[in-house]
Amino acid sequence: MAVRGRRTRAHAVGAAPAAGRLRHRLRDRPRDGRLRNTSYAGHLRTYAGAVRRRLHEGQLGPAPALLALGVTWMVFQSLNDNFLSPRNLSVLSVDIVGTGMIAVGIVFVLLIGEIDLSVGSLAGLSGALFAALNVNLGMPEWLAVIIAVLSGAAAGAVQGFSFAKIGVPAFVVTLAGLLAWNGLMLYLLGTESSINFSEDGLVAKLTSRYFDSAVVTYGLAALGTAAYLLVSFHDRRRRSVAGMPYRPVGEIWARTVLLAVVAFATVYMLGRFEGLPLALLIFLGVVVVSDLCLRRTPYGRQVLALGGGEEAARRAGVDVARVRISVFMVSGTLAAVGGLFVASRLTSASQVPGSGMLLISAIAAAIIGGTSLFGGRGSTWSALVGVLIIQSIASGMALLGVEPPVQFMITGGVLFAAVVFDSLARRAAQSRWRA
């Protein structure tokens, strides 16, 4: 018995360090049950493995779109030296805003696997309603702007309710909206088909106001870069405490340096012409806020969950009808805002937004930028990259004197390639899941 007692005590003495090591290992174990690499080299190996897995699954995010944008710029610059001139880049930075705003709203709808065909007509209706209220009825501009934006939200709510509660397919209800809102726009414009408004007013200044002070422009670039750095380190610390994979410090600094280069180069180039456009700043603000909404709020996670599968989202407690109505409201609201920017660029409300090209360009921008047609994958940054590609092609071909029919064919080819890539990526992900 004494021997047994000594063996028990010896085991107990050796058990304390072992228990400590076990607790240490358990602290390094994330929720998925795998031990976490605590060294910097381990982080790099984990990150490299994640990249290889994403390549194998075809989930490359915005990388293909960014590569396409770079190739587009190099080709057009080699054909015409004026393509990357400060003047052309300044014009491009303003031209993308109207379509880009609508594309951001389209991203929300695409993330749940649906489509909104009414955004072009809603954009035209917004501009026409603003001009009719302000010019024809003498309403103050700020009030006319609010009513125009609220009209887009209300139209989106009607379409979302018809889809989510009544069961009308989204394709059908938004196609009906395309016709109805376009008819209302034509009614408001009257027989002259356009209404001109003041070039010095609130709406006109949305696309005519520039910041040319170096202190302001470079200060904004520095502020944006610093904000990204702080948010990245905060996210890293939060994920580390939760036992989730997080980015290495080196990667965060590399991304920050890249962002700083892009931001300061953009400010420098635009400053050589008229300065930093107010329209571009507003657009970037909308992209950032909507991206944070999708990635960092319960509502955004519900949107992504619904795109991953309706039944699974419902079992997880997502109010499917409410989310569906809300995304169509977001789409309608941003379509109205985009319509005001288009009207601001023209300083008039006309039939141009409702012609159909604005709708096609906005949907193409969202898809080309990397948002999946099948739902559950994409971000609002894809709208920015996609609209840059679309507008860069249009700008470059205009400089080369290419006729509009050829422009349409090239844009259609780019869109077709993006859809094919999206379909192949989805098939690759399904094959890997089945395996």
C-alpha positions as CSV (number, residue, x, y, z in Angstrom):
1,M,0.0,0.0,0.0
2,A,2.9,2.3,0.8
3,V,4.3,1.7,-2.7
4,R,1.0,2.5,-4.2
5,G,0.8,5.7,-2.2
6,R,4.3,6.7,-3.3
7,R,3.3,6.0,-7.0
8,T,0.1,8.0,-6.5
9,R,2.0,10.9,-5.0
10,A,4.6,10.9,-7.7
11,H,1.9,10.8,-10.4
12,A,0.2,13.7,-8.7
13,V,3.4,15.7,-8.6
14,G,4.1,15.1,-12.3
15,A,0.4,15.8,-13.2
16,A,0.6,19.5,-12.3
17,P,2.9,20.6,-15.1
18,A,1.1,18.3,-17.5
19,A,-2.2,19.9,-16.6
20,G,-0.7,23.3,-17.0
21,R,0.6,22.4,-20.5
22,L,-2.9,21.0,-21.3
23,R,-4.5,24.2,-20.2
24,H,-2.0,26.2,-22.3
25,R,-2.8,24.1,-25.3
26,L,-6.5,24.5,-24.8
27,R,-6.1,28.3,-24.7
28,D,-4.4,28.1,-28.1
29,R,-7.2,25.9,-29.5
30,P,-9.8,27.8,-31.5
31,R,-13.4,26.9,-31.7
32,D,-12.9,24.6,-34.7
33,G,-10.8,22.3,-32.6
34,R,-7.4,22.9,-34.4
35,L,-4.4,24.1,-32.6
36,R,-3.6,27.7,-33.4
37,N,-0.1,28.6,-34.7
38,T,1.3,31.1,-32.3
39,S,4.5,32.0,-34.2
40,Y,4.8,34.4,-37.0
41,A,6.0,31.7,-39.4
42,G,3.0,29.7,-38.3
43,H,0.7,32.6,-39.2
44,L,2.4,32.8,-42.7
45,R,1.9,29.0,-43.2
46,T,-1.8,29.3,-42.2
47,Y,-2.3,32.3,-44.5
48,A,-0.6,30.5,-47.4
49,G,-2.7,27.5,-46.9
50,A,-5.9,29.6,-46.9
51,V,-4.8,31.2,-50.1
52,R,-4.1,27.8,-51.7
53,R,-7.5,26.7,-50.6
54,R,-9.3,29.7,-52.0
55,L,-7.4,29.2,-55.3
56,H,-8.5,25.6,-55.4
57,E,-12.1,26.5,-54.6
58,G,-12.2,29.4,-57.1
59,Q,-13.0,31.9,-54.4
60,L,-10.5,34.6,-55.3
61,G,-12.6,37.6,-54.1
62,P,-11.8,40.9,-56.0
63,A,-8.4,39.7,-57.3
64,P,-9.6,38.8,-60.8
65,A,-11.5,42.1,-61.1
66,L,-8.4,44.1,-59.9
67,L,-6.2,42.2,-62.4
68,A,-8.7,43.0,-65.2
69,L,-8.8,46.7,-64.1
70,G,-5.0,46.8,-64.3
71,V,-4.8,45.2,-67.7
72,T,-7.6,47.6,-69.0
73,W,-5.6,50.6,-67.8
74,M,-2.3,49.4,-69.3
75,V,-3.9,48.6,-72.7
76,F,-5.7,51.9,-73.1
77,Q,-2.7,53.9,-71.8
78,S,-0.5,52.1,-74.4
79,L,-3.0,53.1,-77.1
80,N,-3.6,56.6,-75.9
81,D,-1.3,58.6,-73.6
82,N,-4.2,60.7,-72.4
83,F,-6.0,57.8,-70.8
84,L,-4.2,58.1,-67.4
85,S,-3.9,61.9,-67.6
86,P,-5.1,63.9,-64.6
87,R,-8.0,65.3,-66.6
88,N,-9.3,62.0,-67.8
89,L,-8.9,60.4,-64.4
90,S,-10.8,63.3,-62.8
91,V,-13.7,62.9,-65.2
92,L,-13.6,59.1,-64.7
93,S,-13.8,59.6,-60.9
94,V,-17.0,61.6,-61.2
95,D,-18.6,59.5,-63.9
96,I,-18.5,56.3,-61.8
97,V,-20.4,57.7,-58.9
98,G,-24.0,57.6,-60.2
99,T,-23.7,54.1,-61.6
100,G,-21.6,53.0,-58.6
101,M,-24.3,54.1,-56.1
102,I,-26.8,52.0,-57.9
103,A,-24.4,49.0,-58.1
104,V,-23.9,49.1,-54.3
105,G,-27.6,48.7,-53.9
106,I,-27.6,45.8,-56.4
107,V,-25.0,44.1,-54.4
108,F,-27.4,43.8,-51.4
109,V,-30.0,42.2,-53.6
110,L,-27.5,39.8,-55.3
111,L,-26.2,38.7,-51.9
112,I,-29.6,37.0,-51.2
113,G,-29.6,35.5,-54.7
114,E,-32.2,37.8,-56.2
115,I,-32.2,40.6,-58.8
116,D,-33.7,44.1,-59.1
117,L,-34.5,45.2,-62.6
118,S,-36.2,48.4,-61.5
119,V,-33.1,50.4,-60.4
120,G,-32.6,52.3,-63.7
121,S,-36.2,53.5,-63.8
122,L,-36.1,54.4,-60.1
123,A,-32.9,56.4,-60.7
124,G,-34.7,58.3,-63.5
125,L,-37.8,58.8,-61.4
126,S,-35.7,60.2,-58.5
127,G,-34.2,62.9,-60.8
128,A,-37.5,63.7,-62.4
129,L,-39.3,64.0,-59.1
130,F,-36.6,66.3,-57.7
131,A,-36.7,68.5,-60.8
132,A,-40.5,68.6,-60.9
133,L,-40.8,69.6,-57.2
134,N,-38.0,72.1,-57.3
135,V,-38.4,73.7,-60.7
136,N,-42.1,73.3,-61.4
137,L,-43.5,73.7,-57.9
138,G,-40.8,75.9,-56.3
139,M,-40.0,73.5,-53.5
140,P,-36.7,74.0,-51.7
141,E,-33.9,71.8,-53.0
142,W,-33.2,70.0,-49.7
143,L,-36.8,69.0,-49.3
144,A,-37.1,67.9,-52.9
145,V,-34.0,65.7,-52.4
146,I,-35.4,64.1,-49.3
147,I,-38.7,63.3,-51.0
148,A,-36.9,61.9,-54.0
149,V,-34.8,59.6,-51.9
150,L,-37.7,58.5,-49.8
151,S,-39.6,57.7,-53.0
152,G,-36.9,55.3,-53.9
153,A,-37.1,53.6,-50.5
154,A,-40.9,53.4,-50.7
155,A,-40.8,51.9,-54.1
156,G,-38.2,49.3,-52.9
157,A,-40.4,48.5,-49.9
158,V,-43.4,47.9,-52.1
159,Q,-41.4,45.6,-54.4
160,G,-39.8,43.8,-51.4
161,F,-43.2,43.3,-49.7
162,S,-44.7,41.8,-52.9
163,F,-41.8,39.4,-53.2
164,A,-41.4,38.5,-49.5
165,K,-45.0,38.4,-48.3
166,I,-47.1,37.8,-51.4
167,G,-44.7,35.5,-53.1
168,V,-44.4,37.3,-56.5
169,P,-41.0,36.3,-58.0
170,A,-38.4,39.1,-57.7
171,F,-37.7,39.1,-61.4
172,V,-41.4,39.7,-62.2
173,V,-42.2,42.3,-59.6
174,T,-39.1,44.4,-60.4
175,L,-39.8,44.0,-64.1
176,A,-43.2,45.5,-63.5
177,G,-41.5,48.2,-61.4
178,L,-39.2,48.9,-64.3
179,L,-42.2,49.7,-66.5
180,A,-44.3,51.5,-63.9
181,W,-41.6,53.8,-62.6
182,N,-40.4,54.5,-66.1
183,G,-43.9,55.6,-67.0
184,L,-44.2,57.8,-64.0
185,M,-40.8,59.4,-64.8
186,L,-42.0,60.2,-68.3
187,Y,-45.3,61.6,-66.9
188,L,-43.3,64.0,-64.6
189,L,-41.0,65.1,-67.3
190,G,-43.9,66.1,-69.5
191,T,-43.8,66.7,-73.3
192,E,-40.3,68.3,-73.4
193,S,-38.8,65.0,-71.9
194,S,-36.4,67.0,-69.7
195,I,-36.3,69.6,-66.9
196,N,-33.2,71.7,-66.4
197,F,-32.4,73.0,-62.9
198,S,-29.9,75.5,-61.5
199,E,-26.2,74.8,-62.0
200,D,-25.4,76.5,-58.7
201,G,-27.9,74.6,-56.6
202,L,-27.4,71.8,-54.1
203,V,-27.8,68.9,-56.5
204,A,-25.6,70.4,-59.2
205,K,-22.8,70.9,-56.7
206,L,-22.7,67.2,-55.9
207,T,-20.6,66.6,-59.0
208,S,-19.2,70.1,-59.6
209,R,-17.6,70.7,-56.1
210,Y,-13.9,69.9,-55.8
211,F,-11.4,70.2,-52.9
212,D,-8.2,71.6,-54.1
213,S,-6.4,72.3,-50.8
214,A,-3.4,70.0,-50.3
215,V,-4.0,70.1,-46.5
216,V,-7.5,68.8,-46.9
217,T,-6.9,66.2,-49.6
218,Y,-3.7,64.7,-48.2
219,G,-5.2,65.0,-44.8
220,L,-8.2,62.9,-45.9
221,A,-5.8,60.3,-47.4
222,A,-3.8,60.1,-44.2
223,L,-6.9,59.9,-42.1
224,G,-8.4,57.1,-44.2
225,T,-5.1,55.1,-44.0
226,A,-4.8,55.6,-40.3
227,A,-8.4,54.5,-39.7
228,Y,-7.9,51.3,-41.7
229,L,-4.8,50.5,-39.7
230,L,-6.6,51.0,-36.3
231,V,-9.6,49.0,-37.4
232,S,-7.3,46.2,-38.7
233,F,-5.4,45.9,-35.4
234,H,-8.7,46.1,-33.4
235,D,-10.1,43.3,-35.5
236,R,-6.9,41.3,-35.0
237,R,-7.1,41.7,-31.2
238,R,-10.8,40.8,-31.1
239,R,-10.4,37.7,-33.2
240,S,-7.4,36.6,-31.1
241,V,-9.3,36.9,-27.9
242,A,-12.2,34.9,-29.4
243,G,-9.8,32.1,-30.5
244,M,-10.4,32.8,-34.3
245,P,-7.8,33.0,-37.1
246,Y,-6.4,36.5,-37.6
247,R,-4.1,38.3,-39.9
248,P,-0.4,38.5,-39.1
249,V,1.0,41.9,-38.2
250,G,3.2,41.9,-41.3
251,E,0.2,41.4,-43.6
252,I,-1.7,44.3,-41.9
253,W,1.2,46.6,-42.4
254,A,1.6,45.5,-46.0
255,R,-2.1,46.2,-46.7
256,T,-1.9,49.6,-45.0
257,V,1.2,50.6,-47.1
258,L,-0.6,49.5,-50.3
259,L,-3.7,51.5,-49.3
260,A,-1.5,54.5,-48.5
261,V,0.2,54.3,-51.9
262,V,-3.2,54.1,-53.7
263,A,-4.7,56.9,-51.6
264,F,-1.9,59.4,-51.9
265,A,-1.3,58.6,-55.6
266,T,-5.0,59.2,-56.3
267,V,-5.0,62.5,-54.4
268,Y,-1.8,63.6,-56.2
269,M,-3.2,62.8,-59.7
270,L,-6.6,64.4,-59.1
271,G,-4.9,67.4,-57.5
272,R,-3.1,68.1,-60.8
273,F,-6.4,68.9,-62.5
274,E,-9.2,70.3,-60.3
275,G,-8.8,68.5,-57.0
276,L,-10.6,65.8,-55.1
277,P,-14.2,65.5,-56.2
278,L,-16.9,65.7,-53.5
279,A,-18.9,63.1,-55.5
280,L,-16.0,60.6,-55.2
281,L,-15.7,61.2,-51.4
282,I,-19.4,60.6,-50.9
283,F,-19.3,57.4,-53.0
284,L,-16.3,56.0,-51.1
285,G,-18.1,56.8,-47.8
286,V,-21.2,54.9,-48.9
287,V,-19.0,51.9,-49.9
288,V,-17.2,51.9,-46.6
289,V,-20.3,52.2,-44.5
290,S,-22.2,49.6,-46.4
291,D,-19.2,47.2,-46.2
292,L,-19.0,47.7,-42.5
293,C,-22.8,47.1,-42.3
294,L,-22.5,43.8,-44.2
295,R,-19.4,42.5,-42.4
296,R,-19.7,43.8,-38.8
297,T,-23.4,44.0,-37.9
298,P,-26.0,41.3,-37.1
299,Y,-28.1,42.6,-40.1
300,G,-25.2,42.1,-42.5
301,R,-24.6,38.5,-41.2
302,Q,-28.3,37.8,-41.7
303,V,-28.1,39.0,-45.3
304,L,-25.1,36.8,-46.0
305,A,-26.8,33.9,-44.2
306,L,-29.9,34.2,-46.3
307,G,-27.8,34.1,-49.4
308,G,-26.2,30.9,-48.3
309,G,-29.5,29.1,-48.0
310,E,-33.1,30.2,-47.1
311,E,-34.0,27.1,-44.9
312,A,-30.7,27.2,-43.0
313,A,-31.1,30.9,-42.4
314,R,-34.7,30.4,-41.1
315,R,-33.6,27.7,-38.7
316,A,-30.8,30.0,-37.4
317,G,-33.5,32.5,-36.5
318,V,-33.3,34.9,-39.4
319,D,-36.5,36.8,-40.2
320,V,-36.4,36.0,-43.9
321,A,-39.3,38.3,-44.9
322,R,-37.9,41.3,-43.1
323,V,-34.4,40.8,-44.6
324,R,-35.8,40.5,-48.1
325,I,-37.9,43.6,-47.8
326,S,-35.0,45.5,-46.3
327,V,-32.5,44.7,-49.1
328,F,-35.0,45.9,-51.8
329,M,-35.4,49.1,-49.7
330,V,-31.6,49.6,-49.7
331,S,-31.5,48.9,-53.4
332,G,-34.3,51.4,-54.1
333,T,-32.8,54.1,-51.8
334,L,-29.4,53.9,-53.4
335,A,-31.0,53.8,-56.9
336,A,-32.6,57.1,-56.0
337,V,-29.4,58.6,-54.7
338,G,-27.6,57.4,-57.8
339,G,-30.3,59.0,-60.0
340,L,-29.6,62.4,-58.3
341,F,-25.9,62.1,-59.1
342,V,-26.7,61.3,-62.7
343,A,-29.0,64.3,-62.9
344,S,-26.3,66.4,-61.2
345,R,-23.8,65.4,-63.9
346,L,-26.3,66.5,-66.6
347,T,-27.7,69.4,-64.6
348,S,-31.1,68.2,-65.8
349,A,-33.6,65.4,-65.3
350,S,-34.1,63.4,-68.5
351,Q,-35.0,60.1,-69.9
352,V,-31.4,58.9,-70.0
353,P,-31.4,57.0,-66.7
354,G,-34.5,55.1,-67.7
355,S,-33.2,54.0,-71.1
356,G,-31.9,50.7,-69.8
357,M,-28.1,51.3,-70.1
358,L,-27.9,52.5,-66.6
359,L,-29.5,49.3,-65.3
360,I,-27.3,47.1,-67.4
361,S,-24.1,49.0,-66.3
362,A,-25.0,48.8,-62.6
363,I,-25.8,45.1,-62.7
364,A,-22.7,44.4,-64.8
365,A,-20.5,46.4,-62.4
366,A,-21.6,44.4,-59.4
367,I,-21.1,41.1,-61.1
368,I,-17.8,42.0,-62.8
369,G,-16.5,43.2,-59.5
370,G,-16.9,39.8,-57.9
371,T,-20.4,39.6,-56.4
372,S,-22.0,36.2,-57.1
373,L,-25.3,35.9,-59.0
374,F,-26.1,32.9,-56.8
375,G,-26.0,34.8,-53.5
376,G,-23.9,34.6,-50.4
377,R,-20.6,35.9,-51.8
378,G,-19.5,39.4,-52.6
379,S,-19.0,42.8,-51.0
380,T,-19.8,46.5,-51.8
381,W,-16.1,47.0,-52.8
382,S,-16.9,44.8,-55.8
383,A,-19.3,47.6,-57.0
384,L,-16.4,50.1,-56.9
385,V,-14.0,47.9,-58.8
386,G,-16.7,46.8,-61.3
387,V,-17.9,50.2,-62.1
388,L,-14.2,51.3,-62.6
389,I,-13.8,48.6,-65.2
390,I,-17.1,49.4,-66.9
391,Q,-16.4,53.2,-67.0
392,S,-12.7,52.7,-67.9
393,I,-13.7,50.7,-71.0
394,A,-16.2,53.3,-72.0
395,S,-13.7,56.2,-71.4
396,G,-10.8,54.4,-73.2
397,M,-12.9,53.5,-76.3
398,A,-14.3,57.1,-76.4
399,L,-10.7,58.4,-76.5
400,L,-9.9,56.0,-79.3
401,G,-13.0,57.0,-81.3
402,V,-14.6,53.5,-81.1
403,E,-18.3,53.5,-82.1
404,P,-20.9,52.8,-79.4
405,P,-22.0,49.4,-80.9
406,V,-18.5,48.1,-80.5
407,Q,-18.4,49.4,-76.9
408,F,-21.6,47.5,-76.1
409,M,-20.1,44.3,-77.6
410,I,-16.9,44.6,-75.6
411,T,-18.7,45.4,-72.3
412,G,-21.1,42.4,-73.0
413,G,-18.1,40.2,-73.5
414,V,-16.5,41.3,-70.2
415,L,-19.8,40.7,-68.4
416,F,-20.1,37.2,-70.0
417,A,-16.6,36.3,-68.9
418,A,-17.4,37.4,-65.3
419,V,-20.6,35.3,-65.2
420,V,-18.8,32.3,-66.6
421,F,-16.1,32.7,-63.9
422,D,-18.7,33.0,-61.2
423,S,-20.4,29.8,-62.4
424,L,-17.2,27.9,-62.5
425,A,-16.2,29.1,-59.0
426,R,-19.6,27.9,-57.7
427,R,-19.2,24.5,-59.3
428,A,-15.7,24.1,-57.8
429,A,-17.0,25.0,-54.3
430,Q,-19.9,22.5,-54.6
431,S,-17.5,19.8,-55.8
432,R,-15.2,20.4,-52.9
433,W,-18.1,20.4,-50.4
434,R,-19.4,17.0,-51.8
435,A,-15.9,15.5,-51.6
